[in-house]
Amino acid sequence: MTSENSNQDDNSFMHFAALKTAIVNGEEQSVKELLSGQPMQALEKSYLMDLANLNNNSAIRKLLENIPVKE
């Protein structure tokens, strides 16, 4: 793995961690900004939907439902 790939993985991990935190904290605007319409893996989306469901946050759940899944 090159340094560039490692850096991309680190950024991806940090982005996902920030997204999880925003969902748990109910920060709808932050979630919108972090999602930015980019597709995500089905497993990631499912996990984030579970977090939104646990917090009973329908606005964030709706944002996540609209995110496309990577094939």
C-alpha positions in Angstrom: 0.0 0.0 0.0 1.4 3.4 -0.9 1.4 6.4 1.2 -1.3 8.0 -0.9 -3.6 5.0 -0.5 -2.9 5.0 3.3 -3.7 8.7 3.5 -7.0 8.1 1.6 -7.9 5.3 3.9 -7.2 7.5 7.0 -9.3 10.3 5.5 -12.2 7.9 4.7 -12.1 6.4 8.2 -12.0 9.9 9.8 -14.9 11.0 7.6 -17.0 7.9 8.6 -16.2 8.5 12.3 -17.3 12.2 12.0 -20.5 11.0 10.3 -21.2 8.5 13.1 -20.7 11.2 15.7 -22.9 13.7 13.9 -25.7 11.1 13.7 -25.4 10.1 17.3 -25.5 13.8 18.4 -28.5 14.5 16.1 -26.6 17.2 14.1 -28.7 17.2 10.9 -26.8 19.9 9.2 -23.4 18.3 9.8 -24.8 15.0 8.5 -26.0 16.8 5.3 -22.5 18.3 4.8 -20.7 15.0 5.5 -22.9 12.9 3.2 -22.8 15.4 0.3 -24.7 12.9 -2.0 -21.7 10.5 -2.3 -22.5 6.8 -2.6 -21.5 4.5 0.2 -21.1 0.8 0.8 -24.3 -1.0 1.7 -22.9 -2.2 5.1 -21.9 1.4 6.0 -25.3 2.7 5.1 -27.0 0.0 7.1 -24.9 0.7 10.1 -25.6 4.5 9.9 -29.3 3.8 9.4 -29.2 1.7 12.6 -27.7 4.6 14.5 -30.3 7.0 13.3 -33.0 4.5 14.2 -31.6 4.1 17.7 -31.8 7.9 18.2 -35.3 8.0 16.7 -34.2 10.8 14.3 -36.4 10.7 11.3 -34.8 13.7 9.6 -31.3 12.0 9.6 -32.9 8.7 8.7 -34.5 10.3 5.6 -31.1 11.8 4.6 -29.5 8.4 4.8 -32.3 6.7 2.9 -31.6 9.0 -0.1 -27.8 8.1 -0.3 -27.0 5.8 -3.2 -25.3 2.5 -2.5 -22.0 1.6 -4.3 -22.2 -1.5 -6.4 
